[in-house]
């Protein structure tokens, strides 16, 4: 992830369908934000009003 973030990528989502979790990496954070199985992923600064409900991925 560090390579992507150091080359201008604003946000990286790593979604694990086995663990039912997602990790959000951003250049301004030293560690990722972990989102649980029922969480919602958003990136208001890049995609206003976009929401990805993780629970919909596990169906």
N, C-alpha and C positions, 0 to 999 in steps of 0.2 A: 504494500500500500504506500509505503514511503516514496517509492519511485514515482507513482502516479501523482501524489500530492506535491512532490517537489517539482513536478513539471507542469504545474498550473491547474490540475484537476481540483475542483472546488469541494466535491463530496464523493466518497466511495461508499457504496452499500455492499456489504458481504452478507448474503442470505444463505443460511444453512437449513435445508429442508429436513435433515435428520434430527437436528436439535431443536427445530422450530424457533430459531432465534435469528436476529439480524444485528450486525455491527455497523455503526455509522462512523466513518473516519472523515475528519476535516483537518485542514492544515493548521488551524488555530488551537487544536486540542492535542494534548500529549498522549491520551488514551482514547479508545473508541467509546461511543455511547452504545450500550447494549439494549436492544428492544426485544421484549419477550413475545411469546406466541400470539398473544392477543393485542399486541401493540400496533401502532399506526406510524408508518414512515412518511415524513414530510420534508420538503426542502423549499420553504417559502421564498427564500432569496433567489432560487433558480426556477422553480415551477410553482408560482402562486396558485393556491387552491387545489393542488394535487395532493391526494392522500392514497397511500397503499396500505390497506388493512391486511396485516400478515395472516390473520385467520383465514382469509379467502384463499391463500396459497396452499393451505394444508388440507383442503377439501379433497 
